Amino acid sequence: MIKLIYALLVLCGVCFAPILYAETPVEITLVDKLDEPRGFCIDTIGYKHRARPERGLHTHSCYSYEGALAVDQAFDADLIRRGTFKILGFNLCMTARTLSPGSGFALEPCDGRETQQFEHRPNGQIVQRTLSVQCVTVGEGPSREGGGGNPVHLIRDLILDPCDGSRNDRQKWRLRETAD
């Protein structure tokens, strides 16, 4: 009888584990496209599988126009709803380097520390949870050209900066599973 119960538990685990641990990949894309018709996504520095996650995050032309989410731009939507911004392809979390205005973002092992806690609000802002006046922000200035794409991909800095309604063009984000 115990063997039968054990077998049923194992079978249930095998059947339901994918549901319990399902990941929904999404791009985190700036609502305003600024000067990039493909839009800007939060992205690792480097190119797809050859990305250099140890160099951190910036914004980059979204790749979904190619037909799929790229490994260096796909975050787990289910974890975002719980305040963790984990990039699936590298199993690392968005981490503010400091909580000071102008700080950049690293990718580091997910451990729930204060600098990894963010909230994607209904108004589109991504705020740091302990300093809810600090927003994930696209840096000012013109875009820089990246190393590829046709037309050439564009890059902008990604920083933590004070939330300001007059900067919605650089502080409002949405999640998407495919290009639109």
N, C-alpha and C positions, 0 to 999 in steps of 0.2 A: 504494500500500500504506500509506503514512504517513497519507494522508487517511482511509483506512478505519479504521486504528487510532485516530486522533484522533476520528472520528465515534463509534466504539464507546465510547471513554472519556467523551465528552460524554454519550452516552446512558446509560451506567452512572451517571454523576454525577447526571443528572436523575432517574433511577429510584430511586437509593438515598439521595440527599441527605435526603429527608424522614425516612428511618429513622435516619440518622446524627445528625440534628439535631432529632429529635423532642423536644418538651417535654411533660411530663406535669403538667398543672396540679393542684395540691392546696391545700386549706386547711390551715393549721397551727392546730389547735384544742386548747384546754386540755382535758385529760381530765375534770377536775371542772368541772361546769357552774356552780358557785358559786350565784349568785342569778339566772342567766339560762338558762331552759329550752332556748333555741336554741343555747346554748354561746357561748364567747368564742373569737374567731379573732384572730390577728395581722393588723393592718389599717393602712392608711394613714389619716392624718387627713384628713377630708373625705369626700365621698360619691361612690362609684363613679368614673365618668369625670371628675367634677368634683373629685376628690381633690386634695389639696395635698401631694404627696410631699416637697416641701422642708420641710414641718413635721414629718416623721418618722413614727414608728410608735406605736401604742398597741394595746390589745385592744378589740374591739367585738363586738356580737352578730354571729354568723355569718349570712351571707346565703344559704347554700346551701338553706335551707328554701324559698327562692323558686324553686327548680328548676335553678339553675346557679351556678357559682362566680362571684363578682364580680371585676371587673378589679382592684379595690383589695385583694383578699384572696387572689388566686391566685398561688402560688409554684411554681417549677419543681422537682418531686420529684427529677428526675434529678440536678440540681445540688446539692440538699440532701444527697444521698447522698455527694457529694464535698466537702461542707463549705461550700457557698455558698448563701445564702438570697436568691435573686433573685425579685423580684416581676415577673411577666411583663408585665403591662399597662403598666408604666412603665420596664422594662429597667433597674432599679436594685436595689442589694443592701442588705440589712439591715446596718447599720454601728453598732457601739457608739460613742457619742459620746466616751467614755473607757473605760478598763478598770477604773475605780474602782467600788466598790459604790454602787448607787443611780443609776448613769448611765442615761440614756435611749438611745433608738435613732433614728438618722437613716436616710434612704434616699439612697444616693450611687452614682455610677457604680461598677460592679464592676471592681475592679483587684487583688483578692486580698490587700490589706493586712491586717495583723494584726487590726485591729478588725472585719474582715469574715469572719473564720474561726471557724466554729462546727461543732459536732458534735451531731447528734441521736442520742443513745445509746439502746440497747435498753430501758433503764429509763424512757424518756420524757423525760429531761432534755435540754435543749439547752444545751450548755456552750460557753464561749469556749475555743478550742483551746489558746492559750498559757497561759491561767489556768483550767485545768479545774475549779477550785473555784468559778467564777462561772457562774451559771445565768441563762438568760432567765426572768424572773419576772413574774407579774402583781402589781401593786402592792396593798398592803393597803387596807383601808377599804371603805366601801360603793361600789357602782357609781354612776356619774353618768348621768343621762338624756341621750341623744343628740338629734339634731334631727329624727328621723322614725321611721317604722315603726309597725306596729300589731300587738301593743303596742309602745310606744316602745322603740327600741334602747338598749342599755346600753353604757357605756364604762368602761374601767379603764386605769390607767397600765401601761406595759411598761418594766421596768427590768432591769439586770444586777445580780444580787445573789448573795451566797454560797449555794451549794447546801446544802440542809438537808433531810434526809428528813422532818422534821416539817412541812415546807412543801410536800409533794407536791401538795396541792390547788392550788397556784399555780405549780408548777414542772414538772409532767408534761404533755407535749404528744404529740399524735399527728397523723399526716397522713391526710387523707381526700379522696377525689375527688368524693364526693357526700354529701348529708345522710344521716344514719342515724336 
